[in-house]
């Protein structure tokens, strides 16, 4: 999606006609994630999602090699361990985003437990607020 489709989408969401071509850069950057935070997201995704994904691939390769070599390793065990690592990888994406510091000047901690609690609270509050708005709209 380019700038034009983004501008149209934002205009549609705000209920106003398409934004003028001379939109200030400050207005466009309101929805952009700062580079510092984006870098934190990517680094954490590699750590919390990429590592378990690589382990899942490794388990698959090692399991197949052991089974072909004649070791009595049930295929179901390889499958279950593989699925476990893939599940951890999927959850790792969410944890990576929520455990990163969302403040550009604050780097955050290594595991991000404090940031996870803070950002998770923000997310839950936003979801509850949105749910309340929808309930009020439904009643009226």
DSSP file (Angstrom, degrees, kcal/mol; ACC not computed):
  #  RESIDUE AA STRUCTURE BP1 BP2  ACC     N-H-->O    O-->H-N    N-H-->O    O-->H-N    TCO  KAPPA ALPHA  PHI   PSI    X-CA   Y-CA   Z-CA
    1    1 A X              0   0    0      0, 0.0     2,-0.1     0, 0.0     0, 0.0   0.000 360.0 360.0 360.0 132.8    0.0    0.0    0.0
    2    2 A X     >  -     0   0    0      1,-0.0     4,-1.9     4,-0.0     5,-0.1  -0.238 360.0 -88.6 -95.1-174.0    1.3    3.4   -1.0
    3    3 A X  H  > S+     0   0    0      1,-0.2     4,-2.7     2,-0.2     5,-0.2   0.858 123.0  56.8 -64.8 -35.6    0.8    6.8    0.5
    4    4 A X  H  > S+     0   0    0      1,-0.2     4,-2.5     2,-0.2    -1,-0.2   0.941 109.3  43.4 -63.9 -47.0   -2.3    7.4   -1.7
    5    5 A X  H  > S+     0   0    0      1,-0.2     4,-2.5     2,-0.2    -1,-0.2   0.867 114.2  51.8 -67.8 -34.0   -4.1    4.4   -0.4
    6    6 A X  H  X S+     0   0    0     -4,-1.9     4,-2.6     2,-0.2    -1,-0.2   0.920 110.2  48.7 -65.3 -42.8   -3.1    5.2    3.2
    7    7 A X  H  X S+     0   0    0     -4,-2.7     4,-2.4     1,-0.2    12,-0.3   0.913 112.6  48.0 -63.5 -42.9   -4.3    8.8    2.8
    8    8 A X  H  X S+     0   0    0     -4,-2.5     4,-2.5     2,-0.2    -1,-0.2   0.912 112.0  49.8 -62.8 -42.4   -7.6    7.5    1.4
    9    9 A X  H  X S+     0   0    0     -4,-2.5     4,-2.1     2,-0.2    -2,-0.2   0.914 112.1  47.1 -63.7 -43.7   -8.0    5.0    4.2
   10   10 A X  H  X S+     0   0    0     -4,-2.6     4,-2.0     1,-0.2     6,-0.2   0.891 112.3  50.4 -65.3 -38.9   -7.3    7.6    6.9
   11   11 A X  H  X>S+     0   0    0     -4,-2.4     5,-1.1     1,-0.2     4,-1.0   0.894 110.2  50.1 -65.5 -39.3   -9.7   10.0    5.2
   12   12 A X  H  <5S+     0   0    0     -4,-2.5     3,-0.2     1,-0.2    -2,-0.2   0.884 111.0  49.2 -66.1 -38.3  -12.4    7.3    5.2
   13   13 A X  H  <5S+     0   0    0     -4,-2.1    -1,-0.2     1,-0.2    -2,-0.2   0.856 112.3  47.2 -69.5 -34.7  -11.8    6.5    8.8
   14   14 A X  H  <5S-     0   0    0     -4,-2.0    -1,-0.2    -5,-0.2    -2,-0.2   0.626 108.0-125.5 -82.9 -12.1  -12.1   10.1    9.9
   15   15 A X  T  <5S+     0   0    0     -4,-1.0     2,-0.2     1,-0.3    -3,-0.2   0.526  71.3 118.2  82.5   4.9  -15.2   10.6    7.8
   16   16 A X  S   <S-     0   0    0     -5,-1.1    -1,-0.3    -6,-0.2    -2,-0.1  -0.624  72.5 -92.4-100.6 161.8  -13.7   13.5    5.9
   17   17 A X  S    S-     0   0    0     -2,-0.2    -1,-0.2     1,-0.2     3,-0.1  -0.162  70.3 -56.3 -64.5 170.2  -13.1   13.8    2.2
   18   18 A X        -     0   0    0      1,-0.1    -1,-0.2    -6,-0.0   -10,-0.1  -0.155  69.2-101.4 -52.3 137.2   -9.7   12.8    0.8
   19   19 A X        -     0   0    0    -12,-0.3    -1,-0.1    -3,-0.1     4,-0.1  -0.215  40.8 -99.7 -62.4 149.5   -6.9   14.7    2.4
   20   20 A X    >   -     0   0    0      1,-0.1     3,-0.8    -3,-0.1    -1,-0.1  -0.315  28.9-115.3 -67.7 152.8   -5.4   17.6    0.5
   21   21 A X  T 3  S+     0   0    0      1,-0.3     2,-0.2    -3,-0.1    -1,-0.1   0.750 109.9  66.8 -62.4 -22.6   -2.1   17.0   -1.3
   22   22 A X  T 3   +     0   0    0      2,-0.0    -1,-0.3     3,-0.0     2,-0.1  -0.098  68.4 155.1 -91.7  37.5   -0.3   19.4    1.0
   23   23 A X    <   -     0   0    0     -3,-0.8     5,-0.0    -2,-0.2     2,-0.0  -0.431  48.5-111.9 -65.9 134.4   -0.7   17.4    4.2
   24   24 A X     >  -     0   0    0     -2,-0.1     4,-1.5     1,-0.1     3,-0.5  -0.345  15.9-123.9 -68.7 148.2    2.1   18.3    6.6
   25   25 A X  H  > S+     0   0    0      1,-0.2     4,-1.9     2,-0.2    -1,-0.1   0.825 111.0  60.5 -60.7 -30.8    4.7   15.6    7.3
   26   26 A X  H  4 S+     0   0    0      1,-0.2     4,-0.3     2,-0.2    -1,-0.2   0.890 103.7  49.6 -64.6 -37.9    3.9   15.9   11.1
   27   27 A X  H >4 S+     0   0    0     -3,-0.5     3,-0.7     1,-0.2     4,-0.2   0.868 111.2  49.3 -68.7 -35.6    0.3   14.8   10.4
   28   28 A X  H >< S+     0   0    0     -4,-1.5     3,-0.9     1,-0.2    -1,-0.2   0.846 105.5  57.7 -70.5 -33.2    1.5   11.8    8.3
   29   29 A X  G >< S+     0   0    0     -4,-1.9     3,-1.1     1,-0.2    -1,-0.2   0.477  79.2  89.6 -80.2  -2.0    4.0   10.6   10.9
   30   30 A X  G <  S+     0   0    0     -3,-0.7    -1,-0.2    -4,-0.3    -2,-0.1   0.834  93.9  40.9 -63.6 -31.1    1.4   10.2   13.7
   31   31 A X  G <  S+     0   0    0     -3,-0.9     2,-0.4    -4,-0.2    -1,-0.2   0.364  94.4 103.4 -98.1   5.0    0.7    6.6   12.6
   32   32 A X  S <  S-     0   0    0     -3,-1.1     2,-0.4    -4,-0.1     3,-0.0  -0.724  70.6-128.6 -93.8 135.2    4.4    5.7   12.0
   33   33 A X        -     0   0    0     -2,-0.4    -2,-0.1     1,-0.1    -3,-0.0  -0.685  34.9-111.1 -78.3 128.0    6.3    3.6   14.5
   34   34 A X     >  -     0   0    0     -2,-0.4     4,-2.6     1,-0.1     5,-0.2  -0.221  22.3-117.1 -59.1 151.3    9.6    5.3   15.3
   35   35 A X  H  > S+     0   0    0      1,-0.2     4,-2.5     2,-0.2     5,-0.2   0.847 112.8  56.5 -60.1 -36.6   12.8    3.6   14.0
   36   36 A X  H  > S+     0   0    0      2,-0.2     4,-1.7     1,-0.2    -1,-0.2   0.933 111.8  41.7 -61.9 -45.3   14.1    3.0   17.6
   37   37 A X  H  > S+     0   0    0      2,-0.2     4,-2.6     1,-0.2    -2,-0.2   0.899 112.7  54.0 -70.1 -40.2   11.0    1.1   18.6
   38   38 A X  H  X S+     0   0    0     -4,-2.6     4,-2.5     1,-0.2    -2,-0.2   0.899 107.4  51.6 -60.2 -40.9   10.8   -0.7   15.3
   39   39 A X  H  X S+     0   0    0     -4,-2.5     4,-2.4     2,-0.2    -1,-0.2   0.886 109.1  50.3 -62.9 -39.0   14.3   -1.9   15.8
   40   40 A X  H  X S+     0   0    0     -4,-1.7     4,-2.5     2,-0.2     5,-0.2   0.925 109.6  51.4 -63.7 -43.8   13.4   -3.2   19.3
   41   41 A X  H  X S+     0   0    0     -4,-2.6     4,-2.5     1,-0.2    -2,-0.2   0.948 111.9  46.0 -57.0 -50.0   10.4   -5.1   17.8
   42   42 A X  H  X S+     0   0    0     -4,-2.5     4,-2.3     1,-0.2    -1,-0.2   0.907 112.4  49.8 -63.3 -43.0   12.6   -6.8   15.2
   43   43 A X  H  X S+     0   0    0     -4,-2.4     4,-1.8     1,-0.2    -1,-0.2   0.904 113.8  45.5 -62.3 -41.1   15.3   -7.7   17.6
   44   44 A X  H  X S+     0   0    0     -4,-2.5     4,-3.5     2,-0.2     5,-0.4   0.857 109.8  54.4 -72.0 -34.6   12.9   -9.2   20.0
   45   45 A X  H  X>S+     0   0    0     -4,-2.5     4,-2.0    -5,-0.2     5,-1.9   0.915 108.4  49.7 -64.5 -41.3   11.0  -11.0   17.3
   46   46 A X  I  <>S+     0   0    0     -4,-2.3     5,-1.2     3,-0.2    -1,-0.2   0.923 118.1  40.4 -61.1 -42.8   14.2  -12.7   16.2
   47   47 A X  I  X5S+     0   0    0     -4,-1.8     4,-0.5     3,-0.2     5,-0.3   0.968 124.7  32.6 -70.8 -54.1   15.0  -13.7   19.7
   48   48 A X  I  <5S+     0   0    0     -4,-3.5    44,-0.2    44,-0.2    -3,-0.2   0.645 137.0  19.9 -85.3 -15.0   11.5  -14.8   21.0
   49   49 A X  I  X5S+     0   0    0     -4,-2.0     4,-1.8    -5,-0.4    -3,-0.2   0.700 120.8  52.7-118.7 -40.9   10.2  -16.2   17.7
   50   50 A X  I  ><S+     0   0    0     -5,-1.9     4,-2.6     2,-0.2    -3,-0.2   0.895 107.3  52.3 -67.2 -40.8   13.1  -16.9   15.4
   51   51 A X  H  X<S+     0   0    0     -5,-1.2     4,-2.3    -4,-0.5    -1,-0.2   0.947 111.6  45.0 -64.5 -48.8   15.0  -19.0   17.9
   52   52 A X  H  > S+     0   0    0     -5,-0.3     4,-2.2     1,-0.2    -1,-0.2   0.877 113.1  52.6 -62.6 -33.4   12.0  -21.3   18.7
   53   53 A X  H  X S+     0   0    0     -4,-1.8     4,-2.2     2,-0.2    -2,-0.2   0.923 109.2  48.4 -65.4 -42.8   11.3  -21.6   14.9
   54   54 A X  H  X S+     0   0    0     -4,-2.6     4,-2.4     1,-0.2    -2,-0.2   0.889 110.4  52.1 -63.5 -38.2   14.9  -22.5   14.3
   55   55 A X  H  X S+     0   0    0     -4,-2.3     4,-2.8     2,-0.2    -1,-0.2   0.885 106.7  53.5 -64.1 -37.9   14.7  -25.1   17.0
   56   56 A X  H  X S+     0   0    0     -4,-2.2     4,-2.0     2,-0.2    -2,-0.2   0.922 110.6  46.2 -62.4 -43.2   11.5  -26.5   15.4
   57   57 A X  H  X S+     0   0    0     -4,-2.2     4,-2.4     2,-0.2    -2,-0.2   0.905 112.8  50.8 -64.5 -40.4   13.4  -26.9   12.1
   58   58 A X  H  X S+     0   0    0     -4,-2.4     4,-3.0     1,-0.2     5,-0.3   0.901 108.3  51.3 -64.1 -41.6   16.3  -28.5   14.0
   59   59 A X  H  X S+     0   0    0     -4,-2.8     4,-2.8     1,-0.2     5,-0.2   0.909 110.2  50.6 -61.6 -41.4   14.0  -31.0   15.7
   60   60 A X  H  X S+     0   0    0     -4,-2.0     4,-2.4    -5,-0.2    -2,-0.2   0.938 114.2  43.2 -62.2 -46.8   12.5  -32.0   12.4
   61   61 A X  H  X S+     0   0    0     -4,-2.4     4,-2.2     2,-0.2    -2,-0.2   0.932 117.4  44.8 -66.0 -46.1   15.9  -32.5   10.8
   62   62 A X  H  X S+     0   0    0     -4,-3.0     4,-2.7     2,-0.2     5,-0.2   0.912 114.0  50.5 -65.7 -42.0   17.4  -34.4   13.8
   63   63 A X  H  X S+     0   0    0     -4,-2.8     4,-2.5    -5,-0.3     5,-0.2   0.923 111.5  47.1 -61.9 -44.6   14.3  -36.5   14.2
   64   64 A X  H  X S+     0   0    0     -4,-2.4     4,-2.3    -5,-0.2    -1,-0.2   0.898 112.9  50.1 -64.3 -39.3   14.2  -37.5   10.6
   65   65 A X  H  X S+     0   0    0     -4,-2.2     4,-1.8    -5,-0.2    -2,-0.2   0.923 112.1  46.9 -64.9 -44.2   17.9  -38.3   10.7
   66   66 A X  H  <>S+     0   0    0     -4,-2.7     5,-2.2     2,-0.2     4,-0.5   0.899 112.4  49.6 -65.2 -40.4   17.5  -40.4   13.8
   67   67 A X  H ><5S+     0   0    0     -4,-2.5     3,-1.1     1,-0.2    -1,-0.2   0.918 111.8  48.3 -65.8 -42.1   14.5  -42.3   12.4
   68   68 A X  H 3<5S+     0   0    0     -4,-2.3    -1,-0.2     1,-0.2    -2,-0.2   0.824 106.1  58.6 -66.5 -30.1   16.3  -43.0    9.1
   69   69 A X  T 3<5S-     0   0    0     -4,-1.8    -1,-0.2    -5,-0.2    -2,-0.2   0.581 122.8-105.5 -77.0  -8.1   19.4  -44.2   11.1
   70   70 A X  T < 5 +     0   0    0     -3,-1.1    -3,-0.2    -4,-0.5     2,-0.2   0.528  66.9 149.7 100.9   5.6   17.2  -46.8   12.7
   71   71 A X      < -     0   0    0     -5,-2.2     2,-2.5     1,-0.1    -1,-0.3  -0.499  57.2-115.4 -71.2 142.4   16.8  -45.4   16.2
   72   72 A X        +     0   0    0     -2,-0.2     2,-0.6     2,-0.0    -1,-0.1  -0.375  62.3 145.6 -79.1  66.2   13.4  -46.4   17.8
   73   73 A X        -     0   0    0     -2,-2.5    -3,-0.1   -10,-0.1     2,-0.1  -0.910  48.9-127.2-105.8 116.7   12.1  -42.8   18.0
   74   74 A X    >>  -     0   0    0     -2,-0.6     4,-1.3     1,-0.2     3,-0.7  -0.371   8.9-136.1 -63.8 138.0    8.3  -42.5   17.4
   75   75 A X  H 3> S+     0   0    0      1,-0.2     4,-2.4     2,-0.2    -1,-0.2   0.814 103.5  64.3 -62.4 -30.0    7.4  -40.0   14.7
   76   76 A X  H 3> S+     0   0    0      1,-0.2     4,-2.8     2,-0.2    -1,-0.2   0.858  98.5  53.6 -63.9 -34.6    4.7  -38.7   17.0
   77   77 A X  H <> S+     0   0    0     -3,-0.7     4,-2.5     2,-0.2     5,-0.3   0.926 109.3  47.7 -65.1 -44.4    7.3  -37.5   19.5
   78   78 A X  H  X S+     0   0    0     -4,-1.3     4,-2.3     1,-0.2    -2,-0.2   0.924 113.5  48.9 -61.2 -44.1    9.1  -35.6   16.7
   79   79 A X  H  X S+     0   0    0     -4,-2.4     4,-2.8     2,-0.2    -2,-0.2   0.929 112.0  47.3 -61.9 -47.0    5.8  -34.1   15.6
   80   80 A X  H  X S+     0   0    0     -4,-2.8     4,-2.2     2,-0.2    -2,-0.2   0.906 113.8  46.3 -65.5 -42.1    4.7  -33.1   19.1
   81   81 A X  H  X S+     0   0    0     -4,-2.5     4,-2.2     2,-0.2    -1,-0.2   0.899 113.1  51.3 -66.0 -39.0    8.0  -31.4   20.0
   82   82 A X  H  X S+     0   0    0     -4,-2.3     4,-2.2    -5,-0.3    -2,-0.2   0.932 110.8  47.4 -61.7 -46.9    8.0  -29.7   16.6
   83   83 A X  H  X S+     0   0    0     -4,-2.8     4,-2.5     1,-0.2    -2,-0.2   0.861 108.8  55.9 -63.7 -36.0    4.5  -28.4   17.2
   84   84 A X  H  X S+     0   0    0     -4,-2.2     4,-2.3     2,-0.2    -1,-0.2   0.947 109.9  44.2 -60.4 -48.8    5.5  -27.2   20.7
   85   85 A X  H  X S+     0   0    0     -4,-2.2     4,-2.0     1,-0.2    -2,-0.2   0.874 112.9  51.6 -66.0 -36.5    8.4  -25.1   19.3
   86   86 A X  H  X S+     0   0    0     -4,-2.2     4,-2.0     2,-0.2    -1,-0.2   0.895 110.0  49.8 -66.4 -38.6    6.2  -23.7   16.5
   87   87 A X  H  X S+     0   0    0     -4,-2.5     4,-2.4     2,-0.2     5,-0.2   0.909 110.2  49.8 -64.2 -42.3    3.6  -22.8   19.1
   88   88 A X  H  X S+     0   0    0     -4,-2.3     4,-2.0     1,-0.2    -1,-0.2   0.879 108.7  54.5 -62.5 -37.1    6.2  -21.0   21.2
   89   89 A X  H  X S+     0   0    0     -4,-2.0     4,-1.0     2,-0.2    -2,-0.2   0.910 108.5  47.3 -63.4 -43.3    7.4  -19.3   18.0
   90   90 A X  H >X S+     0   0    0     -4,-2.0     4,-1.0     1,-0.2     3,-0.7   0.931 114.3  46.2 -65.0 -45.6    3.9  -17.9   17.3
   91   91 A X  H 3X S+     0   0    0     -4,-2.4     4,-2.5     1,-0.2    -1,-0.2   0.817 104.1  65.5 -65.4 -29.0    3.4  -16.8   20.9
   92   92 A X  H 3X S+     0   0    0     -4,-2.0     4,-2.5     1,-0.2   -43,-0.2   0.814  94.2  58.1 -63.6 -31.2    6.9  -15.3   20.8
   93   93 A X  H <X S+     0   0    0     -4,-1.0     4,-1.9    -3,-0.7    -1,-0.2   0.950 109.8  43.3 -63.5 -47.7    5.8  -12.7   18.2
   94   94 A X  H  X S+     0   0    0     -4,-1.0     4,-2.5     1,-0.2     5,-0.2   0.930 115.5  48.2 -63.4 -45.9    3.2  -11.4   20.5
   95   95 A X  H  X S+     0   0    0     -4,-2.5     4,-2.3     1,-0.2    -1,-0.2   0.888 108.1  56.1 -63.1 -37.3    5.5  -11.4   23.5
   96   96 A X  H  X S+     0   0    0     -4,-2.5     4,-0.5    -5,-0.2    -1,-0.2   0.912 111.6  42.2 -61.3 -43.0    8.2   -9.7   21.5
   97   97 A X  H >< S+     0   0    0     -4,-1.9     3,-0.7     1,-0.2    -2,-0.2   0.926 118.8  43.7 -70.6 -44.7    5.9   -6.7   20.6
   98   98 A X  H 3< S+     0   0    0     -4,-2.5    21,-0.4     1,-0.2    22,-0.2   0.746 112.0  52.8 -75.7 -22.2    4.4   -6.4   24.1
   99   99 A X  H 3< S+     0   0    0     -4,-2.3    17,-0.3    -5,-0.2    16,-0.3   0.509  89.3  95.0 -92.8  -3.4    7.7   -6.8   25.9
  100  100 A X  S << S-     0   0    0     -3,-0.7     2,-0.4    -4,-0.5     8,-0.1  -0.597  86.9-105.3 -83.9 148.7    9.5   -4.0   24.0
  101  101 A X        -     0   0    0      6,-0.5   -61,-0.1    -2,-0.2   -60,-0.1  -0.593  23.3-157.9 -71.4 129.2    9.6   -0.5   25.4
  102  102 A X        +     0   0    0     -2,-0.4     2,-0.5    -4,-0.1    -1,-0.1   0.328  68.0  93.9 -91.7   7.3    7.2    1.7   23.5
  103  103 A X  S >  S-     0   0    0      3,-0.3     3,-0.8     1,-0.1    -2,-0.1  -0.890  71.6-144.4 -99.8 124.7    9.0    4.8   24.5
  104  104 A X  T 3  S+     0   0    0     -2,-0.5    -1,-0.1     1,-0.2    -3,-0.0   0.825  98.5  44.0 -59.0 -32.8   11.7    5.9   21.9
  105  105 A X  T 3  S+     0   0    0      1,-0.1     2,-0.6    -3,-0.1    -1,-0.2   0.660 101.0  75.1 -87.8 -15.5   14.1    7.1   24.6
  106  106 A X    <   -     0   0    0     -3,-0.8    -3,-0.3     1,-0.1    -5,-0.1  -0.865  61.6-163.7-102.9 116.1   13.8    4.2   27.0
  107  107 A X        -     0   0    0     -2,-0.6    -6,-0.5     1,-0.1    -1,-0.1   0.799  30.9-146.3 -70.6 -27.2   15.6    1.0   25.9
  108  108 A X        -     0   0    0     -8,-0.1    -1,-0.1    -6,-0.0     2,-0.1  -0.209  24.9 -58.7  86.4 177.1   13.7   -1.3   28.3
  109  109 A X        -     0   0    0    -10,-0.2    -8,-0.1     1,-0.1     6,-0.0  -0.400  46.2-105.7 -95.7 173.3   15.0   -4.4   30.0
  110  110 A X  S    S+     0   0    0      1,-0.2    -1,-0.1    -2,-0.1     0, 0.0   0.954 118.2  24.7 -65.3 -53.3   16.4   -7.6   28.6
  111  111 A X  S    S-     0   0    0    -11,-0.0    -1,-0.2    -3,-0.0   -12,-0.0   0.740  95.6-141.0 -86.1 -23.6   13.4   -9.9   29.2
  112  112 A X     >  +     0   0    0      3,-0.1     4,-2.5     4,-0.0     5,-0.2   0.785  49.3 144.9  73.9  28.8   10.8   -7.1   29.2
  113  113 A X  H  > S+     0   0    0      2,-0.2     4,-2.1     1,-0.2     5,-0.2   0.931  75.3  46.0 -66.2 -44.2    8.6   -8.4   32.0
  114  114 A X  H  > S+     0   0    0      1,-0.2     4,-2.2     2,-0.2    -1,-0.2   0.921 115.0  47.4 -62.6 -44.0    7.9   -4.9   33.3
  115  115 A X  H  > S+     0   0    0    -16,-0.3     4,-3.3     1,-0.2     5,-0.3   0.869 108.5  55.6 -65.7 -36.8    7.2   -3.6   29.8
  116  116 A X  H  X S+     0   0    0     -4,-2.5     4,-2.6   -17,-0.3     5,-0.2   0.924 109.5  46.0 -61.7 -44.4    5.0   -6.6   29.0
  117  117 A X  H  X S+     0   0    0     -4,-2.1     4,-2.0     2,-0.2    -2,-0.2   0.923 116.3  45.7 -63.7 -43.8    2.8   -5.8   32.1
  118  118 A X  H  X S+     0   0    0     -4,-2.2     4,-1.9     2,-0.2    -2,-0.2   0.950 118.6  40.1 -65.0 -50.4    2.6   -2.1   31.1
  119  119 A X  H  X S+     0   0    0     -4,-3.3     4,-2.4   -21,-0.4    -2,-0.2   0.854 113.9  53.9 -71.3 -34.8    1.9   -2.6   27.4
  120  120 A X  H  X S+     0   0    0     -4,-2.6     4,-2.7    -5,-0.3    -1,-0.2   0.895 108.1  51.2 -64.0 -39.4   -0.5   -5.5   28.1
  121  121 A X  H  X S+     0   0    0     -4,-2.0     4,-2.5    -5,-0.2    -2,-0.2   0.902 109.8  49.8 -62.4 -41.7   -2.4   -3.3   30.5
  122  122 A X  H  X S+     0   0    0     -4,-1.9     4,-2.4     2,-0.2    -2,-0.2   0.926 111.7  48.5 -61.3 -44.4   -2.6   -0.6   27.8
  123  123 A X  H  X S+     0   0    0     -4,-2.4     4,-2.4     2,-0.2    -2,-0.2   0.929 112.5  47.0 -63.7 -46.2   -3.9   -3.2   25.3
  124  124 A X  H  X S+     0   0    0     -4,-2.7     4,-2.6     1,-0.2    -1,-0.2   0.902 112.1  50.9 -63.2 -40.9   -6.5   -4.6   27.6
  125  125 A X  H  X S+     0   0    0     -4,-2.5     4,-2.4     2,-0.2    -1,-0.2   0.906 110.9  48.6 -62.9 -41.3   -7.7   -1.1   28.6
  126  126 A X  H  X S+     0   0    0     -4,-2.4     4,-2.4     2,-0.2    -2,-0.2   0.904 112.2  48.6 -65.5 -40.7   -8.0   -0.1   24.9
  127  127 A X  H  X S+     0   0    0     -4,-2.4     4,-2.4     2,-0.2    -2,-0.2   0.901 112.5  47.9 -66.2 -40.2   -9.9   -3.3   24.1
  128  128 A X  H  X S+     0   0    0     -4,-2.6     4,-2.3     2,-0.2    -2,-0.2   0.903 111.8  50.3 -65.8 -40.5  -12.3   -2.7   27.1
  129  129 A X  H  X S+     0   0    0     -4,-2.4     4,-2.2     2,-0.2    -2,-0.2   0.914 111.5  48.0 -62.8 -43.6  -12.8    0.9   26.0
  130  130 A X  H  X S+     0   0    0     -4,-2.4     4,-2.2     2,-0.2    -2,-0.2   0.901 111.2  50.9 -64.7 -41.0  -13.6   -0.2   22.4
  131  131 A X  H  X S+     0   0    0     -4,-2.4     4,-2.1     1,-0.2    -2,-0.2   0.898 109.6  50.3 -62.9 -40.5  -16.0   -2.9   23.7
  132  132 A X  H  X S+     0   0    0     -4,-2.3     4,-2.2     2,-0.2    -2,-0.2   0.902 108.9  52.0 -64.5 -41.5  -17.8   -0.3   25.9
  133  133 A X  H  X S+     0   0    0     -4,-2.2     4,-2.4     1,-0.2    -2,-0.2   0.914 110.2  48.8 -60.8 -42.6  -18.1    2.1   22.9
  134  134 A X  H  X S+     0   0    0     -4,-2.2     4,-2.2     2,-0.2    -1,-0.2   0.879 109.9  51.3 -66.9 -37.5  -19.7   -0.7   20.8
  135  135 A X  H  X S+     0   0    0     -4,-2.1     4,-1.8     2,-0.2    -1,-0.2   0.904 111.2  48.0 -65.1 -40.2  -22.1   -1.6   23.6
  136  136 A X  H  X S+     0   0    0     -4,-2.2     4,-1.6     1,-0.2    -2,-0.2   0.908 111.9  49.7 -66.5 -41.7  -23.2    2.1   23.9
  137  137 A X  H  < S+     0   0    0     -4,-2.4    -2,-0.2     1,-0.2    -1,-0.2   0.877 109.5  52.4 -63.6 -37.4  -23.6    2.3   20.1
  138  138 A X  H  < S+     0   0    0     -4,-2.2    -1,-0.2     1,-0.2    -2,-0.2   0.880 108.0  50.9 -66.6 -38.4  -25.7   -0.9   20.1
  139  139 A X  H  <        0   0    0     -4,-1.8    -1,-0.2     1,-0.2    -2,-0.2   0.837 360.0 360.0 -69.3 -33.1  -28.0    0.5   22.7
  140  140 A X     <        0   0    0     -4,-1.6    -1,-0.2    -5,-0.1    -2,-0.2   0.480 360.0 360.0 -90.0 360.0  -28.7    3.7   20.9
